[in-house]
Amino acid sequence: MDKIVKPEKSKFTSYQVIIIILLALTLFTVMLDFMVMNPLGDMLMKSMELTTSQFGFAVSAYAFSAGISGLLTAGFADKFDRKKLLLFFYIGFIGGTLFCGLANNYHLLIAARIITGLFGGVIGSISMAIMADIFSPEQRGRATAYMQMAFGASQVLGIPISIYIANHWGWQSPFLMIVALAFIVWIIIILKLQPITQHLEIKNDKNAITHLWHTLRLREYRIGFLSTALMSLGGFMMMPWGASFAVNNLGVSNEQLSLLFMVGGVSSLIIMPLVGKLSDRFDKFTIFTIAAIWMMVVVVVYTNLSHIPFWFVVLMNILMMIGIMSRMVPAQALTVALPQMQDRGAFMSINSSLQQIAGGIAAAIGGMIVVQKTKTSPLEHYNTLGYVIVVIIIVNIIMVYRVSQVIKARQQIQKL
């Protein structure tokens, strides 16, 4: 692998460290709100007597609304101070999550997930735009990795705690916990995050619709959009059924489920900083490809398992987490380098939207493929999802390669 940058040129300032912590905390609450649907899936399907298709729609409702919201706001994303945008959508997310905690039937839950998605789905793109504005290209791999450690933290801390309180006070209680934590983070953002307006200094006479169309019509940007959508397809197709597959097919108990998610989260916290450093020092596409091949092998093996010892379930989840994180970090670091600064907010909003929409489609399709005849019977056709995911990953490698080539060509022109 070819060395790209020297690490001594990319040290973080104290303010950049604060930014990483704030964005990671924000993403922690947003990711936990979405991720908690996975471990609560078996509990929800049994308590509300939901079919796999209904639960898949509950997951898709968030994803589709998040995707629509991102497209509607993309044209405005570069017209305002990014701090104000973050605060606005974050408080809306808090309100939607509160609604989830108060829902007492399936239809109210669907409505609550739609509202939460309308606001929460945009937060990730705003956070990535803020990161790209504040961090230089040689810092973005590590910055992305540290921000995405929120994913691991949500598994290490959030999910086990959520399962514990759900077992004692009902499945709604984790959402109320998220509301309390997110409101505290919202206050801290007001106090600590400085206005982010550098992009407003670049003259841009386009109105919101024209700006959105300008961003969509650029071929280089469309390559990035498709690459991100493919990343989302595989994850959303498999993830919603993870807890139910573990319990009903692999023989994992509800008590062991918390430990399983915790171990997976700890492994991701260890993996992500390492992958982030590698992504800043070596070719990002090479790292992505190695991780993608790893992921394909693990997915095929895992989705074909039946009752096995718990230690082997834990091992397989760690191996899967290595593949997931090692793909995510270099792919996102590459994608965030595609847009120009004046297009960055719109690009990240559209990118996030298509990611969410693709995820919603994948969850809905997954719900139609996977079948569970009774509340406690094993899931059927879960291995079919594994084979479909392998095909998606192969296509994804091709698209990430094209993103990498676009960025390298641009760097060569800049050197001339």
C-alpha angles and dihedrals in degrees: 000000000000118000112238111182141006114247095224089067094060109055117147121242119228091256091051089054089053090050092052091050093048095047092044091052090049093049090045092063094042093047092045090053090055099034094051089069088071100060091035090051097091091044092048095047091051099041095045094031092236126173120229089256092054092049090047088054091050088057092042093051091067093044096048094046090047090052094049091047092053093052092048093050098038094091091054097042094094096041098074143048104279091223091059091047091051093049093048096050093040094057089048089052090052090053092050092049090051088054089053090054091052097045114114102178140037097260094051089048091054091049091048093049090051092053092045091050093050089062105022096050092066097049095078093054092047090050092050091049090052090049092049091049095051103036127063120235093259090054099046098084092059093037090053091047093051092047091048090052082085084078091059093041090054088057097042097045111006104046098044090047090045092051091047096052091040089057089052105034106019136270092286094064097078090060091054089051090053091051092056094047095044093052090056090050090049090057092049091052090054091052102039112027115087121218112276108211107137091112090057090063090066108088111246119167096178118117120229096270094044091047091051092049092046090054094046097047097056109103094213091055093048090056089056092047093053092046092054093045091055090051089055096046095065097045098046092046093060108024103070091062097045098103095041091048091049093049102039102031107027098036098241113159124226089250092052091047092074091051091048093055092043093054090048090051094048090051091052091050089055096042101046100062090047092050090045092056091046090050091055094047104038140034108297095209092055091053090047093051094050090049092047093054089047089051094051093054094047094047094053092049095044098047091053096053125111130183106344137156114287093240089060091050088053092049093050091049091052091050090049092049090053089056095045096049095040090056097042100053101051092039093054092043089054096045095049089057093061103077127070115241094256090053098039099099093047092044094051092046093052091042091052091045095053089045091054094044091049088049091050091051090048093050091049092048090046090054090055094047098045116069130192113185096195136010092265103029121110120268113258127215093017088133089058087064089054093056092047090051091053091057091048092051092052091054089044091057089056093050095046088051089056091050090051092051092050091053093046091050090051091050091051091053091050090054092056 
